[in-house]
Amino acid sequence: MEPRNIVNAGKSGAEYLLSGFEKQVSYRDLFAETEIVTIPKLGNLAAYANRDSLDYKSYYGLSEVKTMLRATLRHEEFCKGWNTIVRLGLTNDLTTFKADGMTYYDWFEIATQQIPGNTPLEKISNATLKDKALVLDLVQWLGLYDDEFIGLSGVVSSTDVLQKRIEEKWKMEDRDKDMIVMHHEFEYSRKQLHTKLSSTLIVKGENKTYTAMAKTVGLPMAIFAKLFLTGKVKNILGVQIPIMKEVYKPVLKELTNFGIEFTEEYTD
């Protein structure tokens, strides 16, 4: 994922359908309104609503569905920390300033002028809803108010500075491993029987080169390209969402050869 996408995640807020009612969540509240989801064989992750879930009703032929929610999974601690970063105004790309000769401390002071407090610690505490000790520790580790030169020049926004800091602090080291988790939950009735189905994918990277992200993004496209070039998939032109059975079925089947496979569980 591009670092800029991480910094800008959730800025458009979110919309979803819950028990027949449309719900909207603002960017300011997005990372505070999370739900804990238990992932089989992994544990608990926090889910926050991801942009507009309502569009998917038409994509998947679910016009009559009463609940439709698309969410992003993160560790709960991430959501708590990022919620404070949002509330501090550090993801703001509208306010600009000259970065020449500035430190991260200088930037933090400018970017958080609207937050009450005489010190960075006071401001972080005032912008944090709960678990303040945890959030203070996370923000301190990021070094968002260190007396260190930013190393940017010209006119920049807070988003630019935050992205640079994240690229420095969150870069993968040689032995680091990433992980991709996808989890789907379906509830439906058939022949007067109510059923719950969960479908889960967990992919772990090997190192900073052979990552889970590289596998799950690159392999499906490579498999589809092979199917297309060998004539096994026809009449698929232009950029499309791969929701056609003749596309996703053979791709998912071949992905199992690389350890990329969903596990399904049914419960009454």
Backbone torsions as a table, in degrees:
resi	resn	phi	psi	omega
1	MET	NA	137.4	178.3
2	GLU	-65.9	137.4	178.8
3	PRO	-55.1	-35.2	-179.6
4	ARG	-62.6	-35.6	179.3
5	ASN	-66.1	-33.9	177.6
6	ILE	-66.3	-46.2	-179.3
7	VAL	-63.0	-38.2	-176.6
8	ASN	-90.1	-0.6	-176.1
9	ALA	-55.0	128.8	173.5
10	GLY	84.3	0.3	-174.5
11	LYS	-62.9	-24.3	178.7
12	SER	-86.4	3.4	-177.4
13	GLY	73.6	-159.9	-177.6
14	ALA	-152.0	151.1	173.5
15	GLU	-133.1	139.9	177.1
16	TYR	-154.7	172.6	-177.3
17	LEU	-114.0	127.1	-179.4
18	LEU	-133.4	113.8	179.8
19	SER	52.6	38.6	177.2
20	GLY	88.3	-4.0	-179.1
21	PHE	-110.4	134.1	176.8
22	GLU	-79.6	132.8	-178.9
23	LYS	-118.4	143.4	175.7
24	GLN	-123.2	140.7	177.6
25	VAL	-127.2	128.1	179.0
26	SER	-75.9	160.2	178.0
27	TYR	-58.3	-39.3	-177.9
28	ARG	-61.8	-31.8	-176.1
29	ASP	-101.8	-6.3	-169.2
30	LEU	-57.4	-47.6	-174.8
31	PHE	-83.4	-4.2	174.3
32	ALA	-92.1	-28.4	-177.7
33	GLU	-95.2	71.3	-178.9
34	THR	-107.0	160.6	176.9
35	GLU	-124.7	135.2	178.6
36	ILE	-80.6	126.6	-180.0
37	VAL	-118.3	130.3	178.4
38	THR	-89.4	117.6	-179.1
39	ILE	-96.4	122.7	-179.7
40	PRO	-54.4	135.0	177.4
41	LYS	65.8	13.4	179.7
42	LEU	-132.5	-50.6	-177.6
43	GLY	126.0	-157.6	-174.7
44	ASN	-92.6	137.7	170.8
45	LEU	-130.2	159.1	177.6
46	ALA	-97.8	138.0	180.0
47	ALA	-116.0	129.9	172.5
48	TYR	-120.5	144.5	-175.2
49	ALA	-59.1	136.5	-175.0
50	ASN	-112.0	104.3	174.9
51	ARG	49.4	-137.9	-172.7
52	ASP	-96.0	106.7	178.7
53	SER	-79.6	-18.4	-173.0
54	LEU	-67.5	-29.5	180.0
55	ASP	-59.8	-29.2	-174.8
56	TYR	-72.3	-14.9	176.5
57	LYS	-60.0	-45.7	-179.1
58	SER	-74.4	-36.3	-179.4
59	TYR	-58.6	-40.5	-173.8
60	TYR	-106.6	12.2	177.0
61	GLY	64.6	41.7	-177.6
62	LEU	-118.2	47.8	-175.2
63	SER	-64.1	-24.3	-177.1
64	GLU	-95.6	-0.9	-176.3
65	VAL	-65.7	145.6	-178.0
66	LYS	-96.8	-23.7	178.3
67	THR	-132.0	125.6	178.9
68	MET	-142.2	112.6	-178.5
69	LEU	-137.5	122.6	173.0
70	ARG	-105.6	127.9	-175.2
71	ALA	-135.1	162.8	174.0
72	THR	-106.5	136.1	179.4
73	LEU	-96.1	133.4	176.3
74	ARG	-142.9	163.8	168.5
75	HIS	-65.8	143.3	-175.4
76	GLU	-59.1	-37.3	-179.4
77	GLU	-61.8	-36.7	178.1
78	PHE	-59.8	-47.4	-177.4
79	CYS	-61.9	-39.0	179.3
80	LYS	-65.8	-44.4	179.4
81	GLY	-67.3	-43.8	-177.6
82	TRP	-69.4	-31.0	176.4
83	ASN	-59.8	-40.5	178.2
84	THR	-68.3	-40.7	178.4
85	ILE	-59.8	-41.1	177.3
86	VAL	-63.5	-47.1	-177.2
87	ARG	-68.0	-25.0	174.7
88	LEU	-72.8	-18.3	-178.1
89	GLY	88.9	14.8	-175.3
90	LEU	-77.4	-10.1	176.7
91	THR	-99.1	10.2	-176.9
92	ASN	-72.9	121.9	178.2
93	ASP	-104.9	9.8	-179.8
94	LEU	-92.1	-37.0	178.6
95	THR	-83.0	126.2	-177.7
96	THR	-121.2	159.7	-179.7
97	PHE	-160.3	164.9	177.8
98	LYS	-84.1	124.2	-173.5
99	ALA	-90.3	-8.1	-175.8
100	ASP	-57.2	123.3	175.6
101	GLY	75.0	7.5	-177.5
102	MET	-89.3	149.2	173.5
103	THR	-99.9	169.2	176.2
104	TYR	-64.2	-32.7	176.4
105	TYR	-62.3	-45.5	178.7
106	ASP	-58.2	-46.7	179.7
107	TRP	-60.8	-46.3	-178.7
108	PHE	-58.0	-42.9	-179.7
109	GLU	-63.3	-42.3	179.5
110	ILE	-68.0	-45.2	-173.9
111	ALA	-70.8	-23.2	-175.7
112	THR	-111.7	25.8	-178.5
113	GLN	-57.0	-30.6	-175.8
114	GLN	-82.7	-5.5	-178.2
115	ILE	-94.1	127.6	178.8
116	PRO	-65.4	145.4	179.7
117	GLY	137.9	145.6	-177.6
118	ASN	-94.9	-13.9	179.8
119	THR	-134.4	161.1	176.2
120	PRO	-55.4	-40.0	-179.6
121	LEU	-63.6	-39.3	178.1
122	GLU	-66.2	-40.9	-179.8
123	LYS	-65.7	-43.5	178.8
124	ILE	-61.7	-43.1	179.8
125	SER	-62.6	-41.6	-179.3
126	ASN	-70.1	-24.3	-179.7
127	ALA	-92.4	-4.8	-176.1
128	THR	-98.1	131.0	-176.7
129	LEU	-80.4	-41.2	-179.0
130	LYS	-156.2	169.5	-178.2
131	ASP	52.3	51.3	-173.7
132	LYS	-63.1	-37.1	-179.8
133	ALA	-63.0	-42.7	178.1
134	LEU	-61.8	-48.2	-176.9
135	VAL	-65.7	-41.6	177.0
136	LEU	-57.7	-42.0	179.4
137	ASP	-64.2	-42.7	-179.0
138	LEU	-65.3	-45.3	-177.8
139	VAL	-69.0	-37.6	176.6
140	GLN	-62.2	-41.4	180.0
141	TRP	-62.1	-36.2	178.9
142	LEU	-67.2	-21.5	178.8
143	GLY	71.3	39.8	-175.9
144	LEU	-76.8	-10.8	175.5
145	TYR	-133.3	31.7	176.8
146	ASP	-70.3	152.1	176.3
147	ASP	-86.0	63.5	-175.8
148	GLU	-131.7	137.4	-178.6
149	PHE	-65.5	138.2	-178.0
150	ILE	-67.4	-42.6	179.9
151	GLY	87.7	19.7	174.4
152	LEU	-111.0	157.5	178.5
153	SER	-131.4	159.1	179.4
154	GLY	80.6	-168.2	-178.3
155	VAL	-83.5	125.7	-178.9
156	VAL	-134.2	169.9	175.4
157	SER	-111.5	171.5	176.4
158	SER	-61.0	-34.7	178.6
159	THR	-59.7	-41.4	179.3
160	ASP	-61.6	-44.9	-177.9
161	VAL	-67.2	-45.0	-179.7
162	LEU	-62.7	-40.2	178.0
163	GLN	-61.0	-43.8	-179.9
164	LYS	-61.9	-42.3	-178.5
165	ARG	-65.7	-40.5	-180.0
166	ILE	-66.3	-40.6	178.2
167	GLU	-60.8	-34.7	179.9
168	GLU	-73.7	-44.1	-172.5
169	LYS	-86.5	-29.3	-174.8
170	TRP	-102.8	7.0	-178.3
171	LYS	-63.8	145.1	-178.8
172	MET	-76.7	131.5	173.6
173	GLU	-88.0	172.1	-173.0
174	ASP	-53.8	-39.7	-174.7
175	ARG	-96.6	2.1	179.8
176	ASP	-69.7	148.2	178.2
177	LYS	-130.3	134.9	177.3
178	ASP	-96.6	175.3	-179.9
179	MET	-148.8	136.9	175.6
180	ILE	-111.4	130.0	177.0
181	VAL	-127.5	127.0	172.1
182	MET	-124.1	134.8	-178.0
183	HIS	-141.5	125.3	179.4
184	HIS	-118.0	138.8	175.8
185	GLU	-126.5	127.3	179.5
186	PHE	-123.8	136.5	172.2
187	GLU	-125.2	128.7	-177.6
188	TYR	-154.7	161.6	177.6
189	SER	-117.1	137.5	177.9
190	ARG	-145.4	126.3	-177.4
191	LYS	52.4	45.6	176.5
192	GLN	64.7	17.0	176.4
193	LEU	-112.5	128.6	179.7
194	HIS	-92.7	128.4	-174.9
195	THR	-130.3	145.5	172.8
196	LYS	-117.8	132.9	178.7
197	LEU	-125.2	130.0	173.2
198	SER	-118.8	142.3	-179.9
199	SER	-132.5	122.0	-170.1
200	THR	-129.2	137.2	175.2
201	LEU	-124.2	127.5	174.6
202	ILE	-128.2	118.6	179.9
203	VAL	-125.3	128.6	179.5
204	LYS	-113.1	138.8	178.9
205	GLY	-76.0	166.6	-180.0
206	GLU	-96.4	-38.2	177.6
207	ASN	-164.6	-166.3	-174.6
208	LYS	-74.6	-11.7	177.2
209	THR	-96.2	-53.3	179.6
210	TYR	-91.8	77.3	-173.7
211	THR	-91.6	162.0	174.0
212	ALA	-64.1	-37.1	178.5
213	MET	-62.1	-43.2	179.3
214	ALA	-63.1	-41.4	179.8
215	LYS	-63.7	-49.8	-172.7
216	THR	-76.3	-19.8	176.3
217	VAL	-93.1	-46.0	-174.0
218	GLY	-77.6	-43.1	-175.5
219	LEU	-63.8	-45.8	178.5
220	PRO	-58.3	-40.0	179.6
221	MET	-68.4	-38.8	179.2
222	ALA	-65.5	-41.4	179.2
223	ILE	-65.2	-43.3	178.3
224	PHE	-62.9	-42.7	179.6
225	ALA	-58.6	-41.8	178.8
226	LYS	-64.1	-43.2	179.0
227	LEU	-62.6	-39.8	-178.8
228	PHE	-69.0	-45.1	-177.0
229	LEU	-70.0	-25.4	178.1
230	THR	-92.7	4.7	175.5
231	GLY	78.3	11.0	179.5
232	LYS	-81.4	-17.1	172.6
233	VAL	-125.4	125.6	-175.4
234	LYS	-127.6	163.5	174.1
235	ASN	59.0	30.8	174.2
236	ILE	-111.5	103.9	-175.3
237	LEU	-120.2	147.9	176.5
238	GLY	76.7	-174.8	179.3
239	VAL	-87.6	121.1	-177.0
240	GLN	-137.3	158.3	171.5
241	ILE	-78.5	127.5	-172.7
242	PRO	-78.4	65.5	-178.9
243	ILE	-104.2	10.9	178.2
244	MET	-88.8	134.5	-176.9
245	LYS	-57.5	-37.3	-178.0
246	GLU	-68.1	-12.4	176.9
247	VAL	-98.8	-56.8	-170.7
248	TYR	-74.9	-28.3	-179.0
249	LYS	-65.0	-52.4	178.7
250	PRO	-66.4	-31.4	179.0
251	VAL	-67.0	-47.8	179.3
252	LEU	-62.6	-37.6	179.8
253	LYS	-62.7	-46.0	-178.3
254	GLU	-71.9	-27.7	179.2
255	LEU	-63.0	-26.0	178.6
256	THR	-62.4	-26.3	177.8
257	ASN	-66.0	-18.5	-178.8
258	PHE	-107.5	13.9	179.1
259	GLY	77.7	16.1	179.2
260	ILE	-105.5	100.9	-171.7
261	GLU	-150.8	138.0	177.8
262	PHE	-83.7	143.1	174.1
263	THR	-109.9	126.7	-176.7
264	GLU	-109.0	142.4	177.8
265	GLU	-135.6	135.0	177.3
266	TYR	-109.6	139.0	173.4
267	THR	-137.9	148.8	178.4
268	ASP	-81.6	NA	NA
